[in-house]
Amino acid sequence: MTAADLRPGTPGVPSRKETALLKAGVLIEALPWLTRHNGKVVVVKFGGNAMVDEELKAAFAQDVVFLRHAGLKPVVVHGGGPQINAALDRHGLVSEFKAGLRVTTPEAMDVVRMVLAGQVQRELVGLLNQHGPLAVGLTGEDAHTISAVKHYPRIDGEPVDIGRVGEITAIDTGAIEALLADGRIPVVSSIARAHDDGHIYNVNADTAAAALAAALGAETLMVLTDVEGLYEDWPNSDEVISRLTASELEKLLPELSSGMVPKMQGCLHAVRNGVTTARVIDGRVRHSILLEIFTDEGVGTMVVPDPEPPAGPTENGETEGTAQ
């Protein structure tokens, strides 16, 4: 097919007017979502295939900048599993995982810190800033944004030492809120500092994104993955659960694969701590962020808080929550 075959007026090719009407229809569909999310904080955890595919990285940057110009306040949190694995290999260090977490020796921590803050973050900030002077990079160390203590996961009921892996103890949102107020897009690496021993800790990026979303009072937490969402009955079915409540998710957690556990635990923490919705979306789909936020269909799994219990009678027989 040549360019001439695609000219308006060619049989089967929409006219300019039809094309314009299609675009207008898409914009109108987005209107209620634009209104709902205007001025709200959206925390996006960047990970999976979207981190290593050049086209997906570019589309991700476009989506985040679109959110910013559409009146939302995006905050990006990232890890860097594939890049860390490659860097450790170059340094002759073994990548080892226990309880689904990376065993992080002091030597490995130096590499993790270098990759997250010096490679992955700089590339992402650069992609975003191709669209204007918007993105600013920081780590959880900066301004005590993320504080942590040493994490001891349990294996067979026993605590296990996996090195410089941190469990979040506190979030200070001051630096991020200042950047948002200035119209910037914060890009946060999932590294934390401990107040007690001064060590730097590697923090799971899904967990860090959820903690930041809760502390910022975000409207939405979005977690990019390499699957379509949370499956109804994997591996027997590939039907994706489009929506579930916090309690419904909590019941499913023991049955989930190890890779999905921190993502769904993060979603559960977020919606139980003030975040309106948490979504797991397929980062392999170009512009999946925009499809999830601004269309009626969406492309992933959305977790919402449990519904409020119905108002009950008070001691004097009146119903709570009703105006007299």
HELIX and SHEET records of a PDB file:
HELIX    1   1 ALA A    3  LEU A    6  5                                   4    
HELIX    2   2 ARG A   16  HIS A   37  1                                  22    
HELIX    3   3 GLY A   48  MET A   51  5                                   4    
HELIX    4   4 GLU A   54  HIS A   69  1                                  16    
HELIX    5   5 GLY A   81  ARG A   90  1                                  10    
HELIX    6   6 PRO A  106  VAL A  115  1                                  10    
HELIX    7   7 LEU A  116  VAL A  120  3                                   5    
HELIX    8   8 GLN A  121  LEU A  128  1                                   8    
HELIX    9   9 ASN A  129  HIS A  131  5                                   3    
HELIX   10  10 ASP A  142  HIS A  144  5                                   3    
HELIX   11  11 GLY A  174  ALA A  181  1                                   8    
HELIX   12  12 ALA A  205  LEU A  216  1                                  12    
HELIX   13  13 ALA A  246  LEU A  252  1                                   7    
HELIX   14  14 LEU A  253  GLU A  255  5                                   3    
HELIX   15  15 VAL A  261  VAL A  271  1                                  11    
HELIX   16  16 SER A  288  PHE A  294  1                                   7    
SHEET    1   A 8 ALA A 135  THR A 139  0                                        
SHEET    2   A 8 ILE A 185  SER A 189  1                                        
SHEET    3   A 8 LYS A  73  HIS A  78  1                                        
SHEET    4   A 8 VAL A  41  PHE A  46  1                                        
SHEET    5   A 8 THR A 220  THR A 225  1                                        
SHEET    6   A 8 THR A 277  ASP A 282  1                                        
SHEET    7   A 8 GLY A 300  VAL A 304 -1                                        
SHEET    8   A 8 ARG A 243  THR A 245  1                                        
SHEET    1   B 2 PHE A  97  LYS A  98  0                                        
SHEET    2   B 2 LEU A 101  ARG A 102 -1                                        
SHEET    1   C 2 ILE A 146  LYS A 150  0                                        
SHEET    2   C 2 GLY A 166  ILE A 171 -1                                        
SHEET    1   D 2 ARG A 154  ILE A 155  0                                        
SHEET    2   D 2 GLU A 158  PRO A 159 -1                                        
SHEET    1   E 2 ILE A 191  ARG A 193  0                                        
SHEET    2   E 2 ILE A 200  ASN A 202 -1                                        
END                                                                             
